[in-house]
Amino acid sequence: MTDWLGWLRDRAAAAPVAMVTVLASEGSAPRGAGTRMLVTAATLDGTIGGGALEFRAVEQARAVLAHPPGTWRVQDYPLGPLLGQCCGGRVRLLVEHVDPAGLDWLADAGDNSMLVTRLAKGGVDRQVVADLVAQPVPARGPLPGEGYRFVEQVGRYRRPLYLFGAGHVGQAIARHAVALPLRLAWFDARADFADSDGVTVVGADHLESCMADAPADAAIVILTHDHGLDYRLTLAALRRAPVAFVGLIGSATKRARFLARLARDGVSPQDFARLTCPIGVPGVSGKEPDVIAIATLAQVLGLG
């Protein structure tokens, strides 16, 4: 995720800040390479996994704040007896006192951009570039020193989530999706939701065109206030080019009725087999909006 970019912009402008970056991990480690945490004398933003590792990293980050901006160090942490952890993995961390004068690259950084980092004498130089391949840092071997350079992709791939319906379950899905690697496109036909944050209100007759705009890697989730509208959207989703996921809220009875109608409307068994209804990972039976939302988002995240 790229939340750390915004944190860095805000924190570096207000007070001295240290940044902890997971350069590499091996085995059973709490977080992977590219994870970042910002540390000031009084605050923390983000996490590199919690526990003794994070406690030690925060200590190191606050210690580096006593040194001039640009000061950095690379340290290895085996997640075993040294830290009193039983993970058995290993992480390599970069701890730096952020130099506010060296943050011009932030203007160009965003999801899926390529960031080149070079460890220099007295500072960490960064630059956003195009057309480079990521160069991961090894978790073992000599510690990276002055002149070491690596390339990483900023942020993670975020699957498009096309959500149709702004009722209680839709609101719960949108609320929980904020912190997940998803890009939400949220639609409803009711004018009552025109002022709701994140909801695009269009006429019911135009929702199908919004459906047509979903890219091939999208997950489509249908849970409007009206069964007839649910059916129209389901039919449109199955008639268009395939997407990664088509989910419909409802019971086994609703699924059976919809499948019968889809067959009468000429949808082939191969196409309506792409419909997931009910939505949510199997075994989660609660009907509360947040339960349905979390079970559905887990299903979407399971697409890989």
Summary of the structure (lengths in Angstrom):
residues: 304
radius of gyration: 23.6
end to end distance: 15.6
largest distance: 73.0
contacts: 936
relative contact order: 0.10
helix: 33%
strand: 25%
